[in-house]
């Protein structure tokens, strides 16, 4: 099964690790999820911040 990554420097989706790990977010299970990486990461950050605020 292919792994998909979002390159934060180029803002491109890559199949497999084609760039430096420091430039990649992922892996994601699908190309579509990798394309939504900035949105997914923002959602996770909001949820984490809310959870931390309740501690």
Beta strands, then each sheet from edge to edge (+ up, - down):
strand 1: 4-7
strand 2: 12-15
strand 3: 24-28
sheet 1: 2+ 1- 3+
end
